[in-house]
């Protein structure tokens, strides 16, 4: 019996190292997910009971791992979910309830070990991470009607990922060509090669350091339901959020890893076009990573 248990444990460890874990926050799939593994008890039980108990152990393991994944999700450039849980009993209670309601999205039983993948939604009006951590506000600030001019010396100094070489520009002219004013359905901010990372509450800034798009400008219910922006690894990815005729702007850098920075000339065009079709109000924003 002892040899069988040791053999089962070895098979379990091999399974854990060989399975490609799908854990982490996936903004494209709108979920946070984590794996869990469970073994049957060492004492003798029926096959059916052993399998059931292994499944329960796997679910408990997945919930623990999911809690770790959730804790590391970036809310904004300075705050993770873990920070919010530490500072707010309300957020901690909401996240705890969310974990208890996590869904099993796949499961398998092989060589005596049970494997489950569990997930919760990043966004959604209810039962989502956004509904647990993002505040619902009754007041929203208007988008700027005028913005600061381009400074002689840019106030913005890009934060560069340690393993990535980042090239930034400080051009004062617009990157937008063939502009068709009043027709845009959304905006795509191209941050290719700048090391942009995903966050639940990103901010678009200018090279003068001024925010032109952020959570405070939006209907919090819309953000909680659908998020502030979509992320794509290229133009061939999912950019449909920006609609059929998006305004395309090249970012000149990334602030604190999470906030795209555009030059002042482009920022003025984004705000002007938004005054016609209100794509920012509708969160029709996509960031190319």
Backbone as numpy.savetxt, mean C-alpha at the origin, in Angstrom:
# Nx Ny Nz CAx CAy CAz Cx Cy Cz
7.29 -44.19 17.20 6.46 -42.99 17.20 7.33 -41.74 17.20
8.39 -41.73 18.04 9.27 -40.56 18.13 9.92 -40.28 16.79
10.37 -41.34 16.08 10.99 -41.15 14.77 9.98 -40.56 13.79
8.73 -41.02 13.87 7.71 -40.49 12.97 7.49 -39.00 13.21
7.48 -38.62 14.50 7.29 -37.21 14.84 8.45 -36.37 14.32
9.68 -36.87 14.52 10.86 -36.14 14.04 10.85 -36.02 12.52
10.42 -37.12 11.87 10.34 -37.07 10.41 9.30 -36.07 9.94
8.20 -36.01 10.66 7.14 -35.06 10.32 7.61 -33.63 10.51
8.36 -33.39 11.60 8.88 -32.06 11.85 9.86 -31.65 10.76
10.70 -32.56 10.32 11.66 -32.27 9.27 10.95 -31.93 7.97
9.91 -32.71 7.67 9.14 -32.42 6.45 8.48 -31.06 6.54
8.01 -30.71 7.74 7.35 -29.42 7.94 8.33 -28.27 7.72
9.53 -28.39 8.28 10.54 -27.34 8.11 10.94 -27.21 6.66
11.06 -28.33 5.96 11.40 -28.29 4.53 10.29 -27.60 3.75
9.04 -27.89 4.13 7.91 -27.26 3.45 7.94 -25.75 3.65
8.26 -25.32 4.86 8.28 -23.89 5.16 9.34 -23.16 4.35
10.49 -23.81 4.15 11.56 -23.15 3.41 11.38 -23.24 1.91
10.61 -24.22 1.45 10.49 -24.42 0.01 9.30 -23.69 -0.60
8.29 -23.38 0.25 7.11 -22.69 -0.27 7.42 -21.21 -0.42
7.12 -20.67 -1.59 7.33 -19.24 -1.81 6.24 -18.48 -1.08
6.61 -17.75 -0.03 5.64 -17.06 0.78 5.08 -15.86 0.04
3.77 -15.69 0.15 3.10 -14.59 -0.52 2.77 -13.47 0.47
3.57 -13.38 1.54 3.21 -12.46 2.61 3.52 -11.03 2.24
2.75 -10.12 2.86 3.03 -8.71 2.71 1.85 -7.94 2.16
2.03 -6.61 2.13 0.98 -5.72 1.61 1.10 -5.64 0.10
0.02 -5.94 -0.59 -0.02 -5.86 -2.05 -1.06 -4.80 -2.43
-0.57 -3.60 -2.77 -1.47 -2.50 -3.09 -2.20 -2.76 -4.41
-1.61 -3.54 -5.28 -2.24 -3.84 -6.56 -3.44 -4.77 -6.36
-3.28 -5.77 -5.50 -4.36 -6.72 -5.23 -5.26 -6.25 -4.08
-4.92 -5.12 -3.48 -5.72 -4.54 -2.40 -5.85 -5.49 -1.21
-4.73 -6.01 -0.75 -4.81 -6.86 0.42 -3.45 -7.01 1.10
-3.51 -7.41 2.36 -2.34 -7.83 3.12 -2.54 -9.31 3.40
-1.53 -10.10 3.13 -1.69 -11.53 3.35 -0.48 -12.15 4.02
-0.68 -13.29 4.62 0.40 -13.99 5.32 0.11 -15.49 5.34
1.18 -16.26 5.40 1.09 -17.72 5.46 1.04 -18.20 6.91
0.47 -19.37 7.10 0.49 -20.03 8.39 0.64 -21.53 8.20
1.38 -22.17 9.12 1.61 -23.62 9.04 1.22 -24.25 10.37
0.64 -25.45 10.29 0.24 -26.15 11.49 0.51 -27.64 11.40
0.89 -28.22 12.54 1.13 -29.66 12.64 0.06 -30.30 13.52
-0.25 -31.54 13.27 -1.20 -32.25 14.15 -0.57 -32.49 15.51
-1.37 -32.79 16.53 -0.81 -33.06 17.87 0.03 -34.33 17.87
0.93 -34.41 18.84 1.82 -35.58 18.91 1.11 -36.81 19.48
0.03 -36.58 20.25 -0.69 -37.72 20.80 -1.63 -38.29 19.73
-2.04 -39.53 19.94 -2.81 -40.25 18.93 -4.24 -39.72 18.84
-4.66 -39.39 17.61 -6.04 -38.97 17.34 -6.43 -39.56 16.00
-7.69 -39.43 15.66 -8.13 -39.87 14.35 -7.56 -38.95 13.29
-7.51 -39.44 12.04 -6.98 -38.63 10.95 -7.77 -37.33 10.77
-9.07 -37.44 10.89 -9.92 -36.26 10.71 -9.65 -35.22 11.79
-9.52 -35.68 13.04 -9.27 -34.75 14.13 -7.87 -34.15 14.02
-6.89 -34.97 13.63 -5.53 -34.46 13.46 -5.48 -33.36 12.41
-6.18 -33.58 11.32 -6.20 -32.59 10.25 -6.87 -31.30 10.72
-7.98 -31.44 11.46 -8.69 -30.27 11.95 -7.82 -29.47 12.91
-7.12 -30.15 13.79 -6.28 -29.46 14.77 -5.07 -28.81 14.09
-4.55 -29.46 13.06 -3.44 -28.86 12.30 -3.91 -27.61 11.59
-5.13 -27.64 11.09 -5.69 -26.45 10.42 -5.85 -25.29 11.39
-6.35 -25.61 12.60 -6.50 -24.56 13.60 -5.15 -23.94 13.95
-4.14 -24.78 14.08 -2.79 -24.28 14.38 -2.27 -23.41 13.25
-2.55 -23.80 12.01 -2.10 -23.02 10.85 -2.77 -21.66 10.80
-4.07 -21.64 11.13 -4.80 -20.37 11.13 -4.26 -19.45 12.21
-4.00 -19.99 13.39 -3.44 -19.18 14.47 -2.07 -18.62 14.08
-1.26 -19.45 13.40 0.06 -19.01 12.95 -0.08 -17.92 11.90
-1.01 -18.09 10.98 -1.23 -17.08 9.93 -1.70 -15.76 10.53
-2.56 -15.82 11.53 -3.03 -14.59 12.17 -1.89 -13.86 12.86
-0.99 -14.60 13.49 0.19 -13.96 14.11 1.05 -13.29 13.04
1.28 -14.02 11.94 2.10 -13.46 10.87 1.41 -12.28 10.19
0.09 -12.36 10.07 -0.67 -11.27 9.47 -0.58 -10.02 10.34
-0.60 -10.22 11.65 -0.46 -9.08 12.57 0.88 -8.38 12.35
1.94 -9.16 12.12 3.25 -8.57 11.86 3.26 -7.82 10.53
2.62 -8.41 9.52 2.56 -7.76 8.21 1.79 -6.44 8.29
0.67 -6.46 8.99 -0.13 -5.26 9.13 0.64 -4.17 9.87
1.34 -4.57 10.90 2.08 -3.60 11.71 3.09 -2.82 10.87
3.63 -3.47 9.84 4.66 -2.82 9.02 4.12 -2.02 7.85
2.80 -2.03 7.62 2.23 -1.28 6.51 2.43 0.22 6.74
2.92 0.92 5.72 3.18 2.35 5.83 1.89 3.13 5.60
1.51 3.93 6.57 0.32 4.78 6.43 0.70 6.05 5.68
1.74 6.73 6.16 2.29 7.87 5.43 3.81 7.80 5.53
4.49 8.86 5.15 5.96 8.78 5.07 6.63 8.59 6.43
5.91 8.86 7.51 6.52 8.79 8.84 5.83 7.79 9.77
4.69 7.26 9.38 3.88 6.48 10.31 3.52 5.11 9.74
3.76 4.08 10.52 3.29 2.74 10.19 2.07 2.41 11.03
1.39 1.33 10.68 0.24 0.89 11.47 0.68 0.58 12.90
1.88 0.04 13.05 2.38 -0.26 14.39 2.47 1.00 15.24
2.97 2.10 14.66 3.05 3.36 15.39 1.66 3.80 15.86
0.67 3.61 14.98 -0.69 4.04 15.30 -1.29 3.17 16.41
-0.97 1.89 16.40 -1.48 1.00 17.44 -0.88 1.32 18.80
0.39 1.71 18.79 1.05 2.06 20.05 0.45 3.32 20.66
0.08 4.26 19.80 -0.40 5.56 20.29 -1.91 5.63 20.47
-2.66 4.64 19.95 -4.12 4.71 20.00 -4.73 3.38 20.38
-5.44 3.37 21.51 -6.16 2.16 21.92 -7.28 1.83 20.93
-7.88 2.87 20.35 -8.98 2.66 19.41 -8.49 1.93 18.17
-7.36 2.39 17.62 -6.80 1.74 16.44 -6.40 0.31 16.77
-5.79 0.10 17.92 -5.37 -1.25 18.31 -6.56 -2.18 18.41
-7.66 -1.71 18.96 -8.87 -2.53 19.09 -9.45 -2.85 17.72
-9.47 -1.85 16.83 -10.01 -2.07 15.48 -9.16 -3.07 14.70
-7.85 -2.95 14.80 -6.97 -3.86 14.08 -7.11 -5.28 14.63
-7.24 -5.40 15.94 -7.42 -6.72 16.56 -8.69 -7.39 16.05
-9.77 -6.63 15.95 -11.03 -7.17 15.43 -10.89 -7.54 13.97
-10.13 -6.75 13.24 -9.91 -7.02 11.82 -9.17 -8.34 11.62
-8.18 -8.60 12.46 -7.41 -9.84 12.36 -8.29 -11.06 12.63
-9.20 -10.93 13.58 -10.09 -12.05 13.90 -11.01 -12.39 12.73
-11.29 -11.38 11.90 -12.16 -11.60 10.75 -11.43 -11.87 9.46
-10.10 -12.09 9.53 -9.31 -12.35 8.32 -9.82 -13.59 7.59
-9.74 -13.56 6.28 -10.26 -14.66 5.46 -9.15 -15.60 5.03
-9.47 -16.88 5.00 -8.56 -17.89 4.42 -8.77 -17.86 2.91
-7.72 -17.54 2.15 -7.87 -17.47 0.70 -7.30 -18.69 -0.01
-6.50 -19.48 0.69 -6.07 -20.77 0.14 -5.59 -21.65 1.28
-5.69 -22.97 1.07 -5.22 -23.90 2.10 -4.90 -25.25 1.47
-3.99 -25.96 2.11 -3.60 -27.28 1.62 -3.09 -28.11 2.79
-3.13 -29.43 2.60 -2.68 -30.37 3.63 -1.79 -31.39 2.94
-0.51 -31.39 3.31 0.44 -32.25 2.63 1.49 -32.75 3.61
1.77 -34.04 3.54 2.77 -34.66 4.41 2.51 -34.37 5.89
1.24 -34.31 6.26 0.90 -34.11 7.67 0.96 -32.68 8.14
1.30 -31.73 7.26 1.38 -30.32 7.64 0.30 -29.53 6.91
-0.35 -28.63 7.63 -1.40 -27.81 7.06 -0.84 -26.43 6.73
-1.19 -25.91 5.54 -0.72 -24.60 5.10 -1.92 -23.76 4.70
-2.03 -22.56 5.29 -3.09 -21.64 4.91 -2.49 -20.29 4.54
-3.18 -19.57 3.68 -2.86 -18.17 3.40 -4.09 -17.36 3.77
-3.90 -16.37 4.63 -5.00 -15.53 5.09 -4.77 -14.09 4.66
-5.85 -13.34 4.49 -5.73 -11.98 3.99 -6.81 -11.08 4.55
-6.48 -9.80 4.59 -7.48 -8.77 4.85 -7.34 -7.72 3.76
-8.39 -6.97 3.50 -8.36 -5.95 2.47 -7.65 -4.69 2.98
-6.87 -4.07 2.10 -6.27 -2.78 2.44 -7.35 -1.70 2.50
-8.23 -1.70 1.48 -9.27 -0.67 1.39 -10.64 -1.31 1.31
-11.64 -0.55 1.69 -13.02 -1.01 1.70 -13.78 -0.24 2.76
-15.06 0.00 2.51 -15.84 0.80 3.44 -15.90 0.18 4.83
-15.87 -1.16 4.89 -15.88 -1.87 6.17 -14.88 -3.02 6.11
-14.46 -3.50 7.27 -13.58 -4.67 7.37 -12.32 -4.54 6.51
-11.73 -3.36 6.53 -10.48 -3.15 5.80 -9.48 -2.46 6.72
-8.21 -2.53 6.36 -7.19 -1.86 7.16 -7.41 -0.35 7.16
-7.81 0.18 6.00 -8.07 1.62 5.92 -9.18 2.05 6.86
-10.25 1.25 6.94 -11.36 1.60 7.83 -10.95 1.54 9.29
-9.89 0.78 9.59 -9.42 0.64 10.97 -8.46 1.75 11.37
-7.65 2.25 10.42 -6.58 3.17 10.81 -6.74 4.59 10.28
-7.48 4.78 9.19 -7.62 6.12 8.63 -8.83 6.82 9.24
-8.66 8.07 9.64 -9.78 8.78 10.27 -10.85 9.19 9.26
-12.10 9.16 9.69 -13.18 9.70 8.86 -13.40 11.14 9.28
-13.19 12.05 8.35 -13.27 13.47 8.65 -14.50 14.09 7.99
-14.98 15.17 8.59 -16.11 15.89 8.03 -15.66 17.14 7.28
-14.39 17.51 7.47 -13.86 18.71 6.81 -12.73 18.33 5.87
-12.69 18.93 4.72 -11.58 18.73 3.79 -11.09 20.08 3.29
-9.78 20.20 3.17 -9.18 21.43 2.66 -9.29 21.49 1.15
-9.49 22.67 0.62 -9.53 22.85 -0.82 -8.14 22.66 -1.41
-8.09 22.24 -2.67 -6.80 22.17 -3.36 -6.29 23.60 -3.56
-4.98 23.80 -3.56 -4.43 25.14 -3.71 -4.85 25.77 -5.04
-5.13 27.07 -4.99 -5.42 27.81 -6.22 -4.17 28.52 -6.73
-3.20 28.68 -5.87 -1.89 29.22 -6.25 -0.84 28.53 -5.40
0.33 28.38 -5.95 1.38 27.68 -5.21 2.67 28.48 -5.24
3.56 28.11 -4.36 4.84 28.82 -4.25 5.64 28.69 -5.53
6.39 29.75 -5.91 7.22 29.66 -7.11 8.40 28.73 -6.91
8.99 28.32 -8.00 10.20 27.49 -7.94 11.29 28.28 -7.23
11.87 27.71 -6.17 12.92 28.44 -5.45 14.22 28.49 -6.26
15.03 29.49 -5.98 16.33 29.57 -6.64 17.17 28.34 -6.32
17.10 27.92 -5.07 17.75 26.69 -4.63 16.65 25.76 -4.14
16.40 24.64 -4.83 15.31 23.75 -4.42 15.37 23.39 -2.94
14.23 23.53 -2.26 14.16 23.18 -0.85 14.15 21.68 -0.65
13.76 20.99 -1.70 13.60 19.54 -1.62 14.93 18.84 -1.87
15.32 17.98 -0.95 16.49 17.12 -1.13 15.99 15.68 -1.12
16.05 14.99 -2.25 15.45 13.66 -2.32 16.12 12.65 -1.40
15.30 11.81 -0.80 15.80 10.69 -0.02 16.03 9.53 -0.97
17.24 9.01 -1.01 17.58 7.99 -1.99 17.74 6.64 -1.32
17.09 5.60 -1.85 17.27 4.25 -1.30 18.74 3.85 -1.33
19.15 3.13 -0.31 20.56 2.79 -0.17 21.09 1.96 -1.33
20.24 1.11 -1.91 20.71 0.20 -2.95 20.34 0.67 -4.36
19.82 1.88 -4.47 19.38 2.37 -5.77 20.07 3.68 -6.11
20.57 3.78 -7.32 21.12 5.04 -7.79 19.99 5.86 -8.38
19.78 7.04 -7.82 18.65 7.87 -8.22 19.16 9.10 -8.96
18.60 9.34 -10.13 18.91 10.53 -10.89 17.72 11.47 -10.80
17.97 12.71 -10.36 16.89 13.67 -10.24 17.18 14.87 -11.13
16.10 15.55 -11.49 16.25 16.76 -12.27 15.58 17.91 -11.54
15.96 19.12 -11.86 15.35 20.29 -11.24 14.90 21.27 -12.32
14.46 20.72 -13.46 14.02 21.57 -14.56 12.83 22.42 -14.14
12.79 23.66 -14.63 11.70 24.56 -14.30 10.61 24.52 -15.37
10.83 23.82 -16.44 9.84 23.75 -17.51 8.99 22.51 -17.36
7.81 22.56 -17.92 6.89 21.43 -17.79 7.37 20.22 -18.57
7.04 19.03 -18.05 7.35 17.79 -18.76 6.17 17.33 -19.60
5.07 18.09 -19.57 3.85 17.71 -20.27 3.88 18.22 -21.71
3.61 17.34 -22.64 3.59 17.73 -24.06 2.21 17.46 -24.65
1.90 18.17 -25.74 0.61 17.99 -26.44 -0.58 18.05 -25.49
-0.58 19.06 -24.67 -1.63 19.20 -23.65 -2.99 19.49 -24.29
-4.01 18.78 -23.81 -5.38 19.00 -24.27 -6.21 19.42 -23.05
-6.21 20.68 -22.78 -6.77 21.19 -21.54 -8.26 20.86 -21.39
-8.63 20.50 -20.15 -10.03 20.24 -19.83 -10.54 18.87 -20.18
-9.66 17.97 -20.61 -10.11 16.65 -21.07 -9.61 15.49 -20.21
-8.81 15.78 -19.18 -8.11 14.70 -18.50 -8.97 13.99 -17.47
-8.85 12.65 -17.47 -9.64 11.81 -16.58 -8.89 11.43 -15.30
-7.62 11.71 -15.25 -6.80 11.37 -14.10 -5.38 11.82 -14.33
-4.50 11.45 -13.41 -3.10 11.82 -13.56 -2.22 10.62 -13.24
-1.19 10.43 -14.05 -0.17 9.42 -13.81 1.13 10.15 -13.48
1.69 9.89 -12.30 2.97 10.46 -11.91 4.03 9.39 -12.12
4.92 9.63 -13.07 5.95 8.65 -13.42 7.15 8.82 -12.50
7.33 7.86 -11.60 8.45 7.89 -10.63 9.48 6.81 -10.95
9.53 6.40 -12.21 10.43 5.31 -12.60 11.87 5.61 -12.17
12.48 4.64 -11.52 13.88 4.76 -11.13 14.16 5.61 -9.92
13.11 6.12 -9.27 13.31 7.00 -8.12 13.14 6.30 -6.78
12.86 5.01 -6.81 12.77 4.25 -5.57 11.51 4.49 -4.77
10.42 4.87 -5.43 9.16 5.11 -4.72 8.66 3.84 -4.04
8.17 4.00 -2.82 7.55 2.91 -2.09 6.07 3.20 -1.87
5.30 2.17 -1.60 3.85 2.31 -1.47 3.46 2.74 -0.06
2.44 3.58 0.02 1.89 4.02 1.31 0.40 4.23 1.16
-0.31 4.17 2.28 -1.76 4.35 2.25 -2.13 5.81 2.08
-1.28 6.72 2.53 -1.61 8.14 2.49 -0.43 8.95 1.95
-0.13 8.79 0.65 0.99 9.53 0.07 0.61 10.99 -0.19
1.62 11.82 -0.40 1.42 13.24 -0.69 2.21 13.58 -1.95
1.59 14.32 -2.85 2.32 14.86 -4.00 2.83 16.24 -3.61
4.12 16.45 -3.76 4.74 17.72 -3.38 5.39 18.39 -4.58
5.67 19.68 -4.41 6.43 20.41 -5.44 7.88 20.53 -4.99
8.73 20.95 -5.91 10.14 21.16 -5.57 10.33 22.33 -4.62
9.29 23.10 -4.40 9.33 24.16 -3.38 8.93 23.62 -2.01
8.64 22.32 -1.94 8.27 21.69 -0.68 6.82 21.79 -0.33
5.97 22.23 -1.25 4.56 22.47 -0.97 3.71 21.28 -1.38
2.83 20.77 -0.51 1.94 19.67 -0.89 0.80 20.17 -1.76
0.48 19.43 -2.82 -0.66 19.80 -3.67 -1.75 18.72 -3.67
-1.46 17.56 -3.08 -2.43 16.47 -3.03 -2.15 15.63 -1.81
-3.14 15.51 -0.93 -2.96 14.72 0.28 -4.30 14.34 0.88
-4.25 13.58 1.94 -5.47 13.07 2.59 -6.41 14.19 3.00
-5.82 15.31 3.47 -6.65 16.41 3.98 -7.49 17.07 2.87
-7.11 16.85 1.59 -7.85 17.45 0.48 -8.99 16.58 -0.02
-9.16 15.39 0.56 -10.05 14.39 -0.04 -11.21 14.02 0.87
-12.21 13.44 0.27 -13.33 12.86 1.01 -12.82 11.57 1.66
-12.77 11.56 2.98 -12.17 10.42 3.68 -12.90 9.12 3.38
-14.21 9.17 3.13 -14.95 7.94 2.82 -14.49 7.35 1.50
-14.21 8.22 0.52 -13.70 7.73 -0.77 -12.34 7.08 -0.61
-11.48 7.71 0.19 -10.13 7.17 0.40 -10.20 5.82 1.09
-11.02 5.73 2.14 -11.13 4.47 2.88 -11.68 3.36 1.99
-12.57 3.72 1.09 -13.17 2.71 0.21 -12.23 2.28 -0.91
-11.53 3.23 -1.52 -10.76 2.91 -2.74 -9.28 3.28 -2.70
-8.84 3.98 -1.64 -7.45 4.39 -1.57 -7.21 5.72 -2.28
-6.05 6.33 -1.99 -5.72 7.63 -2.56 -5.09 7.53 -3.94
-4.40 6.43 -4.19 -3.67 6.28 -5.46 -3.45 4.82 -5.76
-3.30 4.53 -7.04 -2.91 3.19 -7.46 -1.41 3.17 -7.74
-0.82 2.00 -7.66 0.61 1.83 -7.94 0.78 0.82 -9.07
1.71 1.12 -9.96 1.99 0.21 -11.07 3.50 0.15 -11.29
3.97 -1.01 -11.69 5.40 -1.18 -11.95 5.79 -0.76 -13.36
4.86 -0.21 -14.11 5.14 0.27 -15.46 3.85 0.65 -16.14
3.98 1.23 -17.33 2.79 1.64 -18.06 1.99 0.42 -18.55
2.64 -0.73 -18.59 1.94 -1.94 -18.98 1.15 -2.56 -17.85
1.29 -2.00 -16.65 0.54 -2.51 -15.50 -0.84 -1.90 -15.44
-1.46 -2.00 -14.29 -2.83 -1.51 -14.13 -2.82 0.00 -13.85
-3.09 0.77 -14.88 -3.17 2.22 -14.74 -4.59 2.72 -15.03
-5.54 1.79 -15.06 -6.92 2.15 -15.43 -7.55 3.12 -14.45
-7.04 3.17 -13.23 -7.57 4.09 -12.23 -7.53 5.54 -12.73
-6.56 5.88 -13.57 -6.41 7.24 -14.08 -7.31 7.51 -15.27
-8.11 6.55 -15.68 -9.08 6.76 -16.75 -8.49 6.62 -18.13
-9.31 6.94 -19.13 -8.93 6.72 -20.53 -8.03 7.81 -21.11
-7.98 8.95 -20.45 -7.15 10.05 -20.96 -6.40 10.73 -19.81
-5.40 10.03 -19.26 -4.69 10.59 -18.10 -3.66 11.64 -18.50
-3.47 12.59 -17.62 -2.38 13.54 -17.71 -1.14 12.83 -17.18
-0.06 12.83 -17.94 1.16 12.12 -17.55 2.24 13.13 -17.18
2.76 12.99 -15.96 3.75 13.92 -15.43 4.95 13.12 -14.94
6.14 13.60 -15.24 7.37 12.95 -14.78 7.79 13.55 -13.45
7.89 12.72 -12.42 8.37 13.19 -11.12 9.86 13.51 -11.21
10.30 14.46 -10.40 11.73 14.80 -10.37 12.43 14.19 -9.17
11.66 13.57 -8.29 12.25 12.93 -7.12 11.19 12.33 -6.24
11.64 11.75 -5.12 10.73 11.14 -4.15 11.14 11.63 -2.77
10.19 12.18 -2.03 10.46 12.71 -0.70 10.17 11.64 0.35
11.19 11.36 1.19 11.04 10.37 2.26 10.53 9.03 1.74
10.96 8.65 0.56 10.65 7.36 -0.05 9.22 7.22 -0.58
8.26 7.97 -0.04 6.85 7.69 -0.30 6.10 8.80 -1.04
6.64 9.99 -1.11 5.91 11.13 -1.67 6.52 11.60 -2.98
5.83 11.43 -4.11 6.36 11.93 -5.38 6.51 13.45 -5.36
7.56 13.93 -6.01 7.82 15.36 -6.10 7.83 15.76 -7.57
7.05 16.80 -7.92 7.00 17.31 -9.29 7.47 18.76 -9.29
7.94 19.22 -10.45 8.36 20.62 -10.47 7.15 21.53 -10.44
7.39 22.79 -10.12 6.30 23.74 -9.90 5.46 23.93 -11.15
6.10 23.98 -12.33 5.36 24.17 -13.57 4.35 23.05 -13.79
4.76 21.81 -13.55 3.84 20.67 -13.70 2.76 20.69 -12.63
3.12 21.08 -11.42 2.14 21.14 -10.33 1.01 22.11 -10.68
1.37 23.25 -11.27 0.36 24.24 -11.66 -0.60 23.65 -12.70
-0.06 22.88 -13.64 -0.92 22.27 -14.66 -1.84 21.22 -14.05
-1.30 20.40 -13.14 -2.12 19.39 -12.48 -3.31 20.05 -11.78
-3.05 21.10 -11.03 -4.11 21.78 -10.29 -5.10 22.47 -11.23
-4.58 23.07 -12.31 -5.47 23.73 -13.27 -6.38 22.72 -13.95
-5.82 21.60 -14.38 -6.64 20.58 -15.04 -7.64 19.95 -14.07
-7.24 19.82 -12.82 -8.17 19.28 -11.83 -9.38 20.20 -11.64
-9.18 21.51 -11.81 -10.29 22.45 -11.65 -11.36 22.24 -12.72
-11.00 21.61 -13.84 -11.96 21.33 -14.91 -12.70 20.01 -14.69
-11.93 18.96 -14.42 -12.54 17.61 -14.40 -12.48 16.93 -13.02
-11.83 17.54 -12.05 -11.85 17.08 -10.66 -11.34 15.65 -10.47
-10.30 15.29 -11.22 -9.77 13.92 -11.09 -9.06 13.71 -9.76
-8.48 14.77 -9.19 -7.85 14.61 -7.88 -8.91 14.36 -6.82
-10.03 15.08 -6.91 -11.13 14.86 -5.96 -11.60 13.42 -5.99
-11.51 12.78 -7.16 -11.98 11.40 -7.33 -10.86 10.37 -7.12
-9.70 10.83 -6.67 -8.55 9.94 -6.39 -8.14 9.16 -7.64
-8.31 9.77 -8.81 -7.92 9.12 -10.07 -6.44 9.36 -10.31
-5.62 8.80 -9.42 -4.18 9.05 -9.39 -3.44 7.72 -9.42
-2.43 7.64 -10.28 -1.60 6.43 -10.37 -0.13 6.84 -10.31
0.65 6.10 -9.52 2.09 6.31 -9.45 2.79 5.14 -10.13
3.68 5.47 -11.07 4.51 4.45 -11.71 5.78 4.31 -10.89
6.07 3.10 -10.44 7.24 2.86 -9.56 8.47 2.50 -10.38
